[in-house]
Amino acid sequence: MKNNEGKTISEGDGPKTMWTIDYKKCNVCGECVDACDIRLLKIVDKRIVITSQINCNWCGDCADACASDAIVLT
């Protein structure tokens, strides 16, 4: 399985849930970056990326802050 960073993770390596960004909906406003208390989101090459799926605490603040509903926790 590949995460949204394009890195391959094997069963048991990654988190039990994942989040994805629908880049067709995302306008790169940065509200999700500001909402992440543990600073795992950043803007790289005009795209929102997560620096670590494993360190994410799955609070959902990023998804809640996204006015365009581009972030989905699964």
TARA-V891620 format. One record per pair of residues at least 12 apart in sequence whose ideal C-beta (glycine too) atoms are under 10 Angstrom apart, sorted by sequence separation. I is the first residue (numbers start at 0). J is the second residue. D is the distance in whole Angstrom. If there is no record, write none. Layout:
<<I:J:D> <I:J:D>>
This chain:
<<0:12:9> <2:14:9> <29:41:9> <38:50:8> <39:51:6> <49:61:8> <0:13:7> <18:31:10> <29:42:6> <37:50:10> <39:52:9> <59:72:6> <3:17:8> <28:42:10> <35:49:9> <37:51:9> <39:53:10> <47:61:9> <58:72:9> <2:17:7> <3:18:8> <27:42:6> <32:47:7> <35:50:10> <39:54:6> <40:55:9> <57:72:6> <2:18:9> <3:19:6> <31:47:6> <32:48:10> <38:54:10> <39:55:6> <0:17:8> <2:19:9> <3:20:7> <30:47:10> <37:54:7> <39:56:9> <55:72:9> <27:45:6> <29:47:8> <31:49:10> <37:55:8> <47:65:9> <3:22:10> <27:46:7> <28:47:9> <37:56:6> <20:40:9> <25:45:10> <27:47:6> <35:55:9> <36:56:8> <40:60:10> <25:46:8> <26:47:10> <35:56:10> <37:58:9> <40:61:6> <49:70:10> <18:40:10> <25:47:6> <36:58:7> <39:61:8> <47:69:8> <35:58:9> <37:60:10> <47:70:8> <22:46:7> <34:58:9> <36:60:7> <40:64:10> <22:47:8> <34:59:9> <35:60:6> <36:61:10> <20:46:8> <34:60:4> <35:61:5> <20:47:6> <33:60:10> <34:61:5> <20:48:8> <33:61:9> <34:62:9> <20:49:8> <31:60:8> <32:61:8> <34:63:7> <35:64:9> <19:49:10> <31:61:4> <34:64:4> <40:70:9> <18:49:7> <30:61:8> <31:62:8> <33:64:7> <34:65:8> <17:49:10> <31:63:9> <32:64:9> <30:63:9> <31:64:5> <18:52:7> <30:64:4> <31:65:5> <17:52:6> <29:64:9> <30:65:6> <31:66:10> <16:52:9> <28:64:9> <30:66:7> <31:67:10> <34:70:10> <14:51:9> <18:55:7> <28:65:8> <30:67:9> <14:52:5> <17:55:9> <28:66:7> <31:69:8> <4:43:10> <13:52:6> <14:53:6> <16:55:9> <18:57:8> <26:65:10> <28:67:8> <31:70:6> <12:52:10> <13:53:6> <14:54:9> <17:57:10> <25:65:8> <26:66:8> <27:67:10> <30:70:10> <12:53:8> <14:55:7> <16:57:6> <18:59:9> <20:61:9> <24:65:8> <26:67:6> <28:69:10> <14:56:10> <15:57:9> <20:62:10> <24:66:10> <25:67:6> <27:69:9> <3:46:10> <5:48:10> <14:57:7> <18:61:7> <24:67:5> <25:68:10> <26:69:8> <3:47:10> <4:48:7> <8:52:8> <18:62:7> <21:65:10> <23:67:10> <24:68:6> <25:69:4> <3:48:7> <4:49:7> <8:53:9> <20:65:9> <24:69:4> <25:70:8> <3:49:7> <4:50:8> <6:52:9> <21:67:8> <23:69:8> <24:70:9> <2:49:8> <4:51:9> <21:68:8> <22:69:7> <24:71:10> <4:52:8> <21:69:5> <2:51:9> <3:52:8> <20:69:5> <21:70:8> <2:52:5> <19:69:9> <20:70:6> <21:71:7> <2:53:9> <19:70:8> <20:71:8> <18:70:6> <19:71:5> <18:71:6> <19:72:8> <17:71:9> <18:72:5> <19:73:7> <17:72:8> <18:73:7> <16:72:6> <17:73:6> <16:73:6>>
